[in-house]
Amino acid sequence: MLAIVVSEADDASVHVGEQLRAVADWETHVDDSRPESDGGGTVYRTDGAELRTLRGATWTSSTPPTPSPTPRCWCSPRNTPAKPGDC
C-alpha cells in the first residue's frame, strides 16, 4: 500500500493531493481515532493507495517539532516502528 500524505501547510502538497484525487476513483471514510493534525478526518482510498491530509500541523524552521521518543512512520516496512533513516 502506498501512503500519501498531504500537508495543508504546503501549497504544492495541497495541489498534488487535489490532482491525485481528480485522476482516480477514491473511496472516502472518516478516521475519528486520531486528530486531523495527525492524519485523522477524511481518508481517501483507492486500489493500493491511501491519502491523508495533515491539518494544522505547521511549524517554522526556527521551531521544529519535538521528536517522538518512539518514531512513527507510515513508510516503515511491515508497519514496524521506523528507525532513523527509514523515511
MOBELNOR-V629668 format. One record per pair of residues at least 24 apart in sequence whose ideal C-beta (glycine too) atoms are under 6 Angstrom apart, sorted by sequence separation. I is the first residue (numbers start at 1). J is the second residue. D is the distance in Angstrom with one decimal. If there is no record, write none. Layout:
I_J_D / I_J_D
This chain:
2_48_5.9 / 2_49_4.3 / 3_50_5.7 / 4_51_4.2 / 5_52_5.8 / 6_53_4.5 / 7_54_5.0 / 8_55_5.2 / 9_58_4.0 / 3_74_4.0
